[in-house]
Amino acid sequence: MSRIDTLVCTDARKTKYRFVVLTMIFLVYAINYADRTNIGAVLPFIIDEFHINNFEAGAIASMFFLGYAVSQIPAGFFIAKRGTRGLVSLSIFGFSAFTWLMGTVSSVFGLKLVRLGLGLSEGPCPVGLASTINNWFPPKEKATATGVYIAATMFAPIIVPPLAVWIAVTWGWRWVFFSFAIPGIVAAIAWYLLVKSKPAESGFVSQSELAEINAGRESHNNSVRENILIAERFTWLDKIIRVKKMAPIDTAKGLFTSKNILGDCLAYFMMVSVLYGLLTWIPLYLVKERGFDVMSMGFVASMPCIGGFIGAIGGGWISDKLLGRRRKPTMMFTAVSTVVMMLIMLNIPASTLAVCIGLFFVGFCLNIGWPAFTAYGMAVSDSKTGNAANLLI
């Protein structure tokens, strides 16, 4: 066992290593999203080479979600027993390998098979990253940390469309996948070396930081619960959003029967449907229906993600700091404003500027409440059910 594994911090250091961990979470999830969404930018090239229609192209892209859904449930149970460190590292290595394989396929069946493998290997990653946030951050910082985590899903697609299109035009679409696989291999090694499952296991964390991380949590019947008190400012909002006191959910049955959790899951499902619809089909829509060339398409297709990046970071900060850990206001804003923006997009004028502005605000509205939806499950569960809550939401 290395010195890092066994070191016990007994000095008076005031470390902030959790923010190094948060940086790793951001980078890993950005790579994760880049590897799953790069296919959207190269679909026009794949359609031309394999002579397939839009339905077949959609089937190729959708195979990812089948594998993604299948692998998340066992990943949650594994993390509950063995921790996040090893599984997250393996997941990163796995989806990087399948990303490389995407560039080697020679048939439509091969594309579907590799996309399925990509989904299977990516599924455990977000479960592990959300659990890492739950373990490494105090309750008062969780929505902010989650906002950074969610922002990674928007940062990657900002750079993916223009970069992927440039690589595809310059060297061919297969080199998009070869190039995107390399950062993941490096990240898998870095995660295993730098990020432990819990802060108490890390030699980079001082006792003062550990105490700060554990502040606002309480032990109860061998489990750890968050103290979910909210700040006194904006108390007038509590009547509007119908704030109620509730005991943390401490059983799996309680999670699956909780109206709050099930409602959160339903909202999350709808948000993900909109997000993946945008990421997968906007590039092809801009080329086929709006007449953009592939180079200008790359820039315009990134606009929802630029808006989403700002919305996710801002939404997490607003929920934690400005609204005193109230989650529902930003959740409700996302629900209403996204519907309004989608209706506006149906009648958007046929100009590049109008399309860019509209897509920017679709991404912003969709993501400003996303950190609150994710952090909600962490707040209403305890240490025994936290991984299951992360799995559901």
Residue pairs with C-beta under 8 A, 6 or more apart in sequence:
3 203
4 202
4 203
4 204
5 201
5 203
6 203
7 203
8 203
9 15
9 203
9 205
9 206
9 207
9 210
10 207
11 206
11 207
12 206
12 208
13 206
13 208
13 209
14 206
14 208
14 209
15 204
15 205
15 206
15 208
15 209
16 209
17 199
17 202
17 204
17 205
17 209
18 136
18 137
18 199
18 205
18 209
18 213
20 194
20 204
21 132
21 136
21 194
21 195
22 133
22 136
22 137
22 145
22 148
22 149
24 187
24 190
24 191
24 194
24 195
25 129
25 132
25 133
25 145
25 148
25 149
25 152
26 148
26 149
26 151
26 152
26 155
27 152
27 187
28 88
28 92
28 125
28 129
28 152
28 187
28 191
29 125
29 126
29 129
29 149
29 152
29 153
29 156
30 152
30 153
30 155
30 156
31 92
31 96
31 156
31 180
31 183
31 184
31 187
32 92
32 95
32 122
32 125
32 126
32 152
32 156
32 184
33 152
33 153
33 156
33 157
33 160
34 156
34 157
34 159
34 160
34 180
35 95
35 96
35 99
35 118
35 122
35 180
35 181
35 184
36 64
36 95
36 118
36 119
36 122
37 156
37 157
37 160
37 279
37 280
38 99
38 160
38 164
38 176
38 177
38 180
39 46
39 60
39 61
39 102
39 115
39 280
40 61
40 160
40 161
40 279
40 280
40 281
40 282
40 283
40 284
40 301
41 160
41 161
41 164
41 165
41 168
41 176
41 283
41 298
41 301
42 164
42 165
42 168
42 173
42 176
43 57
43 61
43 280
43 283
43 284
44 283
44 284
44 287
44 288
44 294
45 168
45 173
46 52
46 57
46 60
46 111
46 173
47 53
47 54
47 57
49 173
50 107
50 108
50 111
52 60
52 108
54 284
56 108
57 284
58 280
59 112
60 108
60 111
60 112
60 115
61 115
61 280
63 112
63 113
63 115
63 116
63 119
64 115
64 116
64 118
64 119
64 122
65 119
65 276
66 116
66 119
67 115
67 116
67 117
67 118
67 119
67 120
67 121
67 122
67 123
68 119
68 120
68 122
68 123
69 119
69 123
70 119
70 120
70 123
71 119
71 120
71 121
71 122
71 123
71 124
72 123
72 124
72 126
72 127
72 391
73 391
75 87
75 91
75 123
75 124
75 127
75 128
75 391
76 127
76 387
76 388
76 390
76 391
77 387
78 87
78 124
79 87
79 124
79 127
79 128
79 131
79 387
80 387
80 388
83 196
83 197
83 198
84 128
84 129
84 131
84 132
84 135
84 195
84 197
85 191
85 192
85 195
85 196
85 197
86 192
87 124
87 128
88 124
88 125
88 128
88 129
88 132
88 191
88 195
89 188
89 189
89 191
89 192
90 124
90 188
91 121
91 122
91 123
91 124
91 125
91 128
92 125
92 184
92 187
92 188
92 191
93 184
93 185
93 188
94 117
94 120
94 121
94 122
95 118
95 121
95 122
95 125
95 184
96 181
96 182
96 183
96 184
96 185
96 187
96 188
97 121
97 181
98 114
98 117
98 118
98 121
99 118
99 177
99 180
99 181
99 184
100 177
100 178
100 181
101 114
101 117
101 177
102 111
102 114
102 115
102 118
102 174
102 177
103 174
103 175
103 176
103 177
103 178
103 181
104 174
105 111
105 113
105 114
127 387
127 390
127 391
129 149
130 146
130 149
130 374
130 378
130 390
131 386
131 387
131 390
132 195
132 197
133 142
133 145
133 146
133 149
133 378
134 142
134 378
134 386
134 390
135 197
135 198
135 199
136 145
136 198
136 199
136 213
137 145
137 213
138 212
138 213
138 214
138 215
138 216
138 217
139 216
139 217
139 226
139 227
139 228
139 325
139 379
140 215
140 216
140 320
140 325
141 320
142 320
142 375
142 378
142 379
143 315
143 316
143 317
143 319
143 320
143 325
143 327
143 371
143 372
143 375
144 316
144 317
144 319
144 320
144 321
144 371
145 316
146 316
146 371
146 374
146 375
146 378
147 312
147 313
147 314
147 315
147 316
147 317
147 319
147 370
147 371
148 312
148 313
148 316
149 371
149 374
150 312
150 316
150 367
150 370
150 371
150 374
151 308
151 309
151 312
151 313
151 367
153 275
153 308
153 312
154 304
154 305
154 306
154 307
154 308
154 309
154 311
154 312
154 363
154 367
155 305
155 309
156 305
157 279
157 301
157 302
157 304
157 305
158 302
158 305
158 306
158 309
159 302
160 302
161 283
161 297
161 298
161 299
161 301
161 302
162 295
162 298
162 299
162 302
163 298
164 176
164 180
164 298
165 294
165 295
165 297
165 298
166 295
166 298
167 175
167 176
167 179
168 175
168 176
168 294
169 294
169 295
194 204
195 202
196 202
199 205
199 209
199 210
199 213
200 210
205 213
216 226
216 227
217 224
217 225
217 226
217 227
218 224
218 225
218 226
218 227
219 225
220 382
221 250
223 250
223 382
223 383
223 384
224 382
224 383
225 248
225 250
225 382
225 383
226 248
226 378
226 379
226 382
228 248
228 325
228 379
228 380
229 325
230 238
230 243
230 324
230 325
230 326
231 323
231 324
231 325
232 324
233 324
234 323
234 324
234 326
237 323
237 326
237 329
238 326
241 326
241 328
241 329
241 332
243 326
246 260
246 380
248 380
248 381
248 382
249 255
249 258
249 261
249 380
249 381
249 382
249 385
249 389
250 381
250 382
250 384
250 385
251 384
251 385
252 385
252 388
254 385
255 261
255 381
255 385
255 388
255 389
255 392
256 262
256 392
258 380
260 376
260 380
261 377
261 380
261 389
261 392
261 393
264 373
264 376
264 377
264 393
265 392
265 393
267 331
267 335
267 373
268 373
268 374
268 393
271 334
271 338
271 366
271 370
271 373
274 338
274 342
274 366
275 308
275 366
278 304
278 359
278 362
278 363
279 304
279 305
282 301
282 304
282 359
283 297
283 298
283 301
286 292
286 297
286 300
286 301
286 355
287 293
287 294
287 297
290 350
290 355
292 300
292 352
296 352
300 352
300 355
300 356
300 359
303 355
303 356
303 357
303 359
303 360
303 363
304 359
304 360
304 362
304 363
304 366
305 363
306 360
306 363
307 359
307 360
307 361
307 362
307 363
307 364
307 365
307 367
308 363
308 364
308 366
308 367
309 363
309 367
310 364
311 363
311 364
311 365
311 366
311 367
311 368
311 370
312 367
312 368
312 370
312 371
314 368
315 330
315 334
315 367
315 368
315 369
315 370
315 371
315 372
316 371
316 372
316 375
318 330
318 368
319 325
319 326
319 327
319 329
319 330
319 371
319 372
319 375
323 329
323 330
325 379
327 372
327 373
327 375
327 376
327 379
328 372
330 368
330 369
330 371
330 372
331 369
331 372
331 373
331 376
332 369
333 365
333 368
333 369
334 365
334 366
334 367
334 368
334 369
334 370
334 373
335 369
337 365
337 368
338 362
338 365
338 366
340 365
341 358
341 361
341 362
341 365
341 366
342 362
344 358
345 358
345 359
345 362
348 354
348 355
348 358
373 393
374 393
376 393
377 386
377 389
377 390
377 392
377 393
378 386
378 389
378 390
380 389
381 388
381 389
